């Protein structure tokens, strides 16, 4: 197996031990710490990747191949090549409502399987092809599993998904339609996670689990590169750094975005880091609790929130997620399920349909404004991590039900008069 020229190995995020690419697969064998991928920055500086040449590269995360620890996976003409490069919106009605002249929404619901998780799964599938993995497996409340199933199906690879029996039906349907072997676990996400790790060890499957497989962060960091290409040119001359609001469950997305910006800073391509704000549901706030206590000890919680995508008892990438806010001058915010539900139609008023986890980031922004943590001088980016079609039940809870009338003009007139 030939390694990509820029992939040098790993460093444990806890003890700092370094490993060659072939020495480890998932986490540090000494202390179980998450592994950071090491890249050959000198080699990357010699590559042709630069904003000036972006028009010549494909509109997907694969435009950043020189910054990834995998070889080109092929898959041209398939959804694997469509992950990433998601649209960026500047909704004027939301900007006016919030008093934020520089507001952007990045809609990850436009990915092939409709969530941010496609980024990680695309890169994990690329890695699986390199090591000739027979089966890919992951634990998921729905989005990570759908992303893995979809990306694997696109290139003819087998996938197996362990999901809690409470996962939203729309997400389970996605898994089955993509041809994955789906097993519903009579337990929560954490139970599915532990079983997945055991099964991967028992049967030799390649495990994609978030906060466990180091290549997931490498996929998720590509969002930072896109932000650098699309938003950073608009920040020239501003004194305030970009503030990015990200919903947080296991902590892997905010860790990945942090990793991407650290790469860019190490390469000398940015001078100023953005401030990263993690947003957690009050009912699943283990990382926010640790951040508030100024601690890297993540205490498990008994999670209960309607935002299933960020419902986690014990975050598997919690320490790096705490550091993402600490090291960038950001913060963590807790939001209620009620605030999350209110955020769904708020984003919808701008034509953006978010699932509860994605709407949580917007709820976090409104909370930060209320607390004076950010203000109108700050450029703001909110990341919607998934499409509202992932959880129609929650979407219906966030709005009034549609009225039912007789199919006559008289009935319509009566209804309109009654609702004036």
LUMVEXSE-449343 format. One record per residue (C-alpha): residue number from 1; chain; x, y, z. Coordinates in steps of 0.1 Angstrom, whole numbers, plus 2048, in hexadecimal, padded with zeros to 3 digits. Example, Ala and Ser with C-alpha at 12.3 -4.5 7.8 and 13.67 -1.06 7.14 Angstrom:
2
<1; A; <87B; 7D3; 84E>>
<2; A; <889; 7F5; 847>>
This chain:
420
<1; A; <800; 800; 800>>
<2; A; <80E; 822; 7F6>>
<3; A; <807; 83F; 80D>>
<4; A; <7FF; 862; 800>>
<5; A; <81F; 876; 7FF>>
<6; A; <812; 890; 818>>
<7; A; <807; 876; 832>>
<8; A; <822; 872; 84C>>
<9; A; <810; 861; 869>>
<10; A; <7FE; 86A; 889>>
<11; A; <803; 87C; 8AA>>
<12; A; <7EE; 873; 8C9>>
<13; A; <7DA; 891; 8D4>>
<14; A; <7DF; 888; 8F9>>
<15; A; <802; 87A; 8FE>>
<16; A; <813; 887; 8DE>>
<17; A; <821; 866; 8D4>>
<18; A; <827; 864; 8AE>>
<19; A; <81F; 846; 898>>
<20; A; <827; 83C; 874>>
<21; A; <809; 837; 85D>>
<22; A; <80B; 811; 860>>
<23; A; <80F; 810; 886>>
<24; A; <7EB; 819; 891>>
<25; A; <7C9; 81A; 883>>
<26; A; <7B1; 82B; 89B>>
<27; A; <7BC; 83A; 8BC>>
<28; A; <7DC; 83B; 8D0>>
<29; A; <7E4; 819; 8DF>>
<30; A; <7F4; 829; 8FE>>
<31; A; <7D7; 83E; 90B>>
<32; A; <7BA; 83C; 8F1>>
<33; A; <7C0; 860; 8E6>>
<34; A; <7B3; 86C; 8C5>>
<35; A; <7CE; 86C; 8AA>>
<36; A; <7D6; 88C; 896>>
<37; A; <7E2; 885; 872>>
<38; A; <804; 894; 86A>>
<39; A; <809; 8A2; 847>>
<40; A; <828; 8AC; 835>>
<41; A; <823; 8D2; 835>>
<42; A; <842; 8D8; 820>>
<43; A; <835; 8C2; 804>>
<44; A; <812; 8D2; 806>>
<45; A; <821; 8F4; 802>>
<46; A; <830; 8E9; 7E1>>
<47; A; <80E; 8DC; 7D5>>
<48; A; <7F8; 8F1; 7BD>>
<49; A; <7DC; 8F6; 7D6>>
<50; A; <7D4; 91C; 7D9>>
<51; A; <7B5; 931; 7D6>>
<52; A; <7C1; 93F; 7B5>>
<53; A; <7BF; 91D; 7A5>>
<54; A; <79E; 913; 7B6>>
<55; A; <78A; 917; 795>>
<56; A; <79E; 8FA; 786>>
<57; A; <795; 8E1; 7A1>>
<58; A; <775; 8CE; 7A7>>
<59; A; <75A; 8DC; 7BD>>
<60; A; <75D; 8C2; 7D9>>
<61; A; <774; 8BB; 7F6>>
<62; A; <78B; 8A9; 7DE>>
<63; A; <798; 8CB; 7D2>>
<64; A; <7AD; 8C9; 7F2>>
<65; A; <7BC; 8A7; 7EB>>
<66; A; <7E0; 8B4; 7F1>>
<67; A; <7D5; 8BC; 815>>
<68; A; <7C6; 89A; 81B>>
<69; A; <7D8; 87A; 828>>
<70; A; <7C8; 864; 80D>>
<71; A; <7CE; 85E; 7E8>>
<72; A; <7B4; 866; 7CE>>
<73; A; <799; 84C; 7D3>>
<74; A; <78B; 84F; 7B0>>
<75; A; <765; 84B; 7AF>>
<76; A; <761; 865; 794>>
<77; A; <73D; 86A; 78B>>
<78; A; <731; 85E; 7AD>>
<79; A; <724; 86F; 7CC>>
<80; A; <746; 869; 7DC>>
<81; A; <754; 885; 7C6>>
<82; A; <737; 89D; 7D1>>
<83; A; <73E; 89F; 7F6>>
<84; A; <747; 8C1; 802>>
<85; A; <748; 8E4; 7F2>>
<86; A; <726; 8EB; 800>>
<87; A; <714; 90C; 7FA>>
<88; A; <719; 92B; 80F>>
<89; A; <6FC; 942; 814>>
<90; A; <6F9; 966; 821>>
<91; A; <6D4; 969; 829>>
<92; A; <6CB; 98E; 82B>>
<93; A; <6AC; 988; 840>>
<94; A; <6BF; 975; 85B>>
<95; A; <6DB; 98F; 85A>>
<96; A; <6C1; 9AB; 860>>
<97; A; <6AF; 997; 87B>>
<98; A; <6CE; 990; 88E>>
<99; A; <6E0; 9B2; 887>>
<100; A; <6FD; 9A0; 877>>
<101; A; <709; 9B1; 857>>
<102; A; <722; 995; 851>>
<103; A; <70F; 974; 855>>
<104; A; <714; 954; 841>>
<105; A; <703; 932; 843>>
<106; A; <716; 914; 835>>
<107; A; <6FD; 8F9; 82C>>
<108; A; <70B; 8D6; 830>>
<109; A; <6E9; 8C8; 829>>
<110; A; <6F2; 8CB; 804>>
<111; A; <70B; 8AE; 806>>
<112; A; <703; 88E; 7F3>>
<113; A; <6F3; 87D; 812>>
<114; A; <6E8; 89E; 820>>
<115; A; <6FF; 8A3; 83E>>
<116; A; <722; 8AF; 848>>
<117; A; <72B; 88B; 84E>>
<118; A; <731; 885; 829>>
<119; A; <752; 896; 82C>>
<120; A; <760; 87D; 846>>
<121; A; <751; 85F; 834>>
<122; A; <75F; 869; 812>>
<123; A; <782; 86A; 820>>
<124; A; <77D; 84A; 835>>
<125; A; <772; 838; 816>>
<126; A; <791; 844; 804>>
<127; A; <7A6; 836; 820>>
<128; A; <792; 816; 820>>
<129; A; <79A; 811; 7FB>>
<130; A; <7BF; 816; 802>>
<131; A; <7C1; 7FC; 81D>>
<132; A; <7A9; 7E5; 80A>>
<133; A; <78F; 7E3; 826>>
<134; A; <775; 7C8; 820>>
<135; A; <759; 7D9; 834>>
<136; A; <754; 7FC; 842>>
<137; A; <741; 7FF; 863>>
<138; A; <735; 81C; 879>>
<139; A; <71F; 825; 895>>
<140; A; <707; 841; 88E>>
<141; A; <6E7; 852; 898>>
<142; A; <6E1; 855; 873>>
<143; A; <6F6; 86F; 861>>
<144; A; <718; 85F; 863>>
<145; A; <709; 83D; 85A>>
<146; A; <6F7; 84C; 83C>>
<147; A; <717; 85D; 831>>
<148; A; <72B; 83E; 834>>
<149; A; <711; 828; 823>>
<150; A; <70D; 841; 806>>
<151; A; <732; 847; 800>>
<152; A; <739; 822; 802>>
<153; A; <71D; 819; 7EB>>
<154; A; <729; 833; 7D2>>
<155; A; <74A; 81F; 7CD>>
<156; A; <73C; 7FC; 7D2>>
<157; A; <748; 7F6; 7F6>>
<158; A; <735; 7E4; 811>>
<159; A; <729; 7F6; 831>>
<160; A; <71A; 7EC; 852>>
<161; A; <708; 805; 868>>
<162; A; <6FF; 802; 88D>>
<163; A; <6E5; 81B; 897>>
<164; A; <6D0; 821; 8B6>>
<165; A; <6AD; 813; 8B2>>
<166; A; <6A1; 837; 8B9>>
<167; A; <6B2; 845; 89A>>
<168; A; <69A; 85A; 884>>
<169; A; <688; 844; 86A>>
<170; A; <694; 85B; 84E>>
<171; A; <6B8; 854; 857>>
<172; A; <6B3; 82F; 85A>>
<173; A; <6A2; 82F; 838>>
<174; A; <6C0; 83F; 829>>
<175; A; <6D7; 824; 837>>
<176; A; <6C1; 809; 828>>
<177; A; <6BD; 819; 806>>
<178; A; <6E2; 81C; 802>>
<179; A; <6E5; 7F7; 807>>
<180; A; <6F7; 7F7; 829>>
<181; A; <6F2; 7DA; 841>>
<182; A; <6E0; 7EC; 85D>>
<183; A; <6DE; 7E0; 881>>
<184; A; <6C8; 7F3; 89A>>
<185; A; <6D6; 7F2; 8BD>>
<186; A; <6BF; 7F1; 8DB>>
<187; A; <6D3; 80C; 8EC>>
<188; A; <6E0; 82F; 8E5>>
<189; A; <6FC; 83C; 8CE>>
<190; A; <717; 835; 8E8>>
<191; A; <70C; 810; 8E9>>
<192; A; <70D; 80E; 8C4>>
<193; A; <72F; 81E; 8C3>>
<194; A; <73E; 804; 8DC>>
<195; A; <72E; 7E7; 8C9>>
<196; A; <73C; 7F4; 8A8>>
<197; A; <760; 7F5; 8B5>>
<198; A; <75D; 7D2; 8C3>>
<199; A; <74E; 7C5; 8A2>>
<200; A; <769; 7D6; 88D>>
<201; A; <784; 7C5; 8A2>>
<202; A; <772; 7A3; 8A1>>
<203; A; <76C; 7A2; 87B>>
<204; A; <788; 7B8; 86D>>
<205; A; <771; 7D3; 860>>
<206; A; <77D; 7F7; 85B>>
<207; A; <76C; 80D; 875>>
<208; A; <762; 831; 86C>>
<209; A; <756; 83B; 88F>>
<210; A; <757; 860; 896>>
<211; A; <772; 86A; 8AF>>
<212; A; <783; 848; 8AA>>
<213; A; <78F; 846; 886>>
<214; A; <7A8; 863; 880>>
<215; A; <79E; 867; 85C>>
<216; A; <77C; 874; 866>>
<217; A; <78B; 895; 871>>
<218; A; <79F; 897; 851>>
<219; A; <77F; 897; 83D>>
<220; A; <76D; 8B0; 854>>
<221; A; <78A; 8C8; 853>>
<222; A; <783; 8CF; 82E>>
<223; A; <767; 8E6; 839>>
<224; A; <781; 8FD; 847>>
<225; A; <793; 8FE; 826>>
<226; A; <773; 908; 814>>
<227; A; <76C; 923; 82E>>
<228; A; <790; 92F; 828>>
<229; A; <78A; 931; 802>>
<230; A; <767; 940; 803>>
<231; A; <764; 956; 822>>
<232; A; <788; 961; 82B>>
<233; A; <78C; 976; 80C>>
<234; A; <76E; 98A; 818>>
<235; A; <77E; 991; 83A>>
<236; A; <79A; 9A6; 82D>>
<237; A; <79E; 9C5; 843>>
<238; A; <787; 9B9; 85E>>
<239; A; <794; 9BB; 882>>
<240; A; <77E; 9A0; 890>>
<241; A; <785; 97B; 889>>
<242; A; <76A; 965; 879>>
<243; A; <754; 954; 893>>
<244; A; <748; 931; 889>>
<245; A; <72A; 920; 89A>>
<246; A; <72A; 8FA; 899>>
<247; A; <713; 8E1; 8A9>>
<248; A; <726; 8C7; 8BE>>
<249; A; <71F; 8A3; 8C8>>
<250; A; <73D; 88D; 8C7>>
<251; A; <753; 8AB; 8C1>>
<252; A; <762; 89F; 8A0>>
<253; A; <754; 8BA; 889>>
<254; A; <761; 8D7; 89E>>
<255; A; <782; 8C4; 8A2>>
<256; A; <784; 8BF; 87D>>
<257; A; <77E; 8E4; 874>>
<258; A; <798; 8EE; 88E>>
<259; A; <7B1; 8D5; 87E>>
<260; A; <7AA; 8E5; 85C>>
<261; A; <7B1; 908; 868>>
<262; A; <7D1; 8FC; 87A>>
<263; A; <7DD; 8ED; 85A>>
<264; A; <7D7; 90E; 848>>
<265; A; <7E9; 921; 863>>
<266; A; <806; 90A; 863>>
<267; A; <809; 90D; 83D>>
<268; A; <809; 933; 841>>
<269; A; <7E9; 937; 82D>>
<270; A; <7D5; 949; 848>>
<271; A; <7E1; 962; 862>>
<272; A; <7C2; 962; 878>>
<273; A; <7B0; 943; 887>>
<274; A; <78A; 945; 889>>
<275; A; <779; 943; 8AB>>
<276; A; <768; 921; 8AD>>
<277; A; <747; 91F; 8C1>>
<278; A; <73A; 8FD; 8CA>>
<279; A; <714; 8F9; 8D0>>
<280; A; <706; 8DD; 8E4>>
<281; A; <6E3; 8D3; 8EE>>
<282; A; <6DD; 8D9; 914>>
<283; A; <6D4; 8B4; 915>>
<284; A; <6F5; 8A8; 906>>
<285; A; <710; 8C1; 911>>
<286; A; <72E; 8AD; 91D>>
<287; A; <747; 8C1; 909>>
<288; A; <737; 8E3; 912>>
<289; A; <739; 8D9; 937>>
<290; A; <75E; 8D1; 934>>
<291; A; <765; 8F1; 922>>
<292; A; <752; 905; 93C>>
<293; A; <766; 8F4; 958>>
<294; A; <787; 8FB; 944>>
<295; A; <78D; 8D6; 945>>
<296; A; <797; 8BC; 92B>>
<297; A; <786; 8A1; 940>>
<298; A; <766; 898; 92E>>
<299; A; <74C; 88B; 946>>
<300; A; <731; 876; 935>>
<301; A; <70C; 881; 937>>
<302; A; <6EB; 870; 932>>
<303; A; <6E2; 87F; 911>>
<304; A; <6BE; 88A; 90A>>
<305; A; <6B7; 8A1; 8EC>>
<306; A; <6A2; 8A1; 8CD>>
<307; A; <6C2; 8AA; 8B9>>
<308; A; <6CB; 886; 8B4>>
<309; A; <6EA; 88E; 89F>>
<310; A; <6FB; 89E; 8BE>>
<311; A; <6EC; 888; 8D8>>
<312; A; <70A; 877; 8E9>>
<313; A; <711; 86B; 90C>>
<314; A; <737; 86A; 909>>
<315; A; <746; 87F; 8ED>>
<316; A; <763; 86B; 8DC>>
<317; A; <775; 88A; 8D0>>
<318; A; <76E; 8A0; 8EE>>
<319; A; <791; 8AB; 8F7>>
<320; A; <799; 8B8; 8D5>>
<321; A; <777; 8C8; 8D3>>
<322; A; <77D; 8DB; 8F4>>
<323; A; <79F; 8E7; 8E6>>
<324; A; <78F; 8F3; 8C6>>
<325; A; <77C; 90E; 8DA>>
<326; A; <797; 915; 8F3>>
<327; A; <7B3; 919; 8DA>>
<328; A; <7A0; 930; 8C3>>
<329; A; <790; 948; 8DC>>
<330; A; <76E; 938; 8D6>>
<331; A; <755; 929; 8EF>>
<332; A; <73A; 90F; 8F5>>
<333; A; <716; 916; 8F7>>
<334; A; <6F9; 901; 903>>
<335; A; <6D7; 904; 8F3>>
<336; A; <6B5; 8F5; 8FC>>
<337; A; <6A1; 8DE; 8E6>>
<338; A; <687; 8FA; 8E5>>
<339; A; <6A1; 912; 8D7>>
<340; A; <6AC; 8F8; 8BD>>
<341; A; <688; 8F3; 8B2>>
<342; A; <684; 919; 8AE>>
<343; A; <6A4; 91B; 899>>
<344; A; <697; 902; 87F>>
<345; A; <67C; 91A; 871>>
<346; A; <693; 938; 876>>
<347; A; <6AC; 928; 85E>>
<348; A; <68E; 91C; 849>>
<349; A; <683; 941; 844>>
<350; A; <6A4; 945; 830>>
<351; A; <69E; 926; 81C>>
<352; A; <6B5; 90F; 830>>
<353; A; <6A6; 8EF; 83D>>
<354; A; <6BA; 8E3; 85B>>
<355; A; <6B7; 8C4; 870>>
<356; A; <6B8; 8CA; 896>>
<357; A; <6DE; 8C6; 899>>
<358; A; <6E4; 8DF; 87E>>
<359; A; <6CA; 8F8; 88C>>
<360; A; <6DC; 8F5; 8AE>>
<361; A; <6F9; 909; 8A0>>
<362; A; <6E1; 926; 897>>
<363; A; <6D1; 924; 8B9>>
<364; A; <6F4; 927; 8C7>>
<365; A; <6FB; 946; 8B3>>
<366; A; <6DB; 957; 8C0>>
<367; A; <6E5; 94D; 8E4>>
<368; A; <708; 95C; 8DE>>
<369; A; <6F8; 97D; 8D2>>
<370; A; <6E1; 97E; 8F0>>
<371; A; <6FF; 979; 908>>
<372; A; <715; 993; 8F6>>
<373; A; <72F; 978; 8ED>>
<374; A; <72E; 984; 8C9>>
<375; A; <71F; 9A3; 8B9>>
<376; A; <719; 9B6; 899>>
<377; A; <73E; 9BC; 893>>
<378; A; <746; 998; 891>>
<379; A; <744; 984; 870>>
<380; A; <72F; 965; 877>>
<381; A; <72D; 943; 866>>
<382; A; <713; 929; 871>>
<383; A; <717; 906; 864>>
<384; A; <6F7; 8F2; 85E>>
<385; A; <703; 8CE; 861>>
<386; A; <6E6; 8BC; 852>>
<387; A; <6C5; 8BE; 83E>>
<388; A; <6A4; 8C1; 850>>
<389; A; <697; 8A4; 83B>>
<390; A; <6AC; 88E; 852>>
<391; A; <693; 893; 86E>>
<392; A; <671; 89D; 861>>
<393; A; <661; 896; 883>>
<394; A; <676; 8B1; 894>>
<395; A; <670; 8C9; 877>>
<396; A; <64A; 8C5; 87C>>
<397; A; <64E; 8CC; 8A1>>
<398; A; <65E; 8ED; 899>>
<399; A; <641; 8FB; 885>>
<400; A; <61B; 8FD; 886>>
<401; A; <609; 8E2; 874>>
<402; A; <5FA; 8EA; 852>>
<403; A; <5D4; 8F0; 853>>
<404; A; <5BC; 8D9; 842>>
<405; A; <59F; 8E9; 82F>>
<406; A; <584; 8DE; 817>>
<407; A; <58E; 8E3; 7F2>>
<408; A; <577; 902; 7ED>>
<409; A; <57E; 927; 7EA>>
<410; A; <565; 92E; 806>>
<411; A; <579; 918; 81D>>
<412; A; <599; 929; 813>>
<413; A; <58A; 94C; 818>>
<414; A; <57E; 942; 83B>>
<415; A; <5A1; 935; 844>>
<416; A; <5B3; 954; 837>>
<417; A; <59B; 96B; 84A>>
<418; A; <5A0; 957; 86A>>
<419; A; <5C6; 959; 868>>
<420; A; <5C9; 97E; 860>>
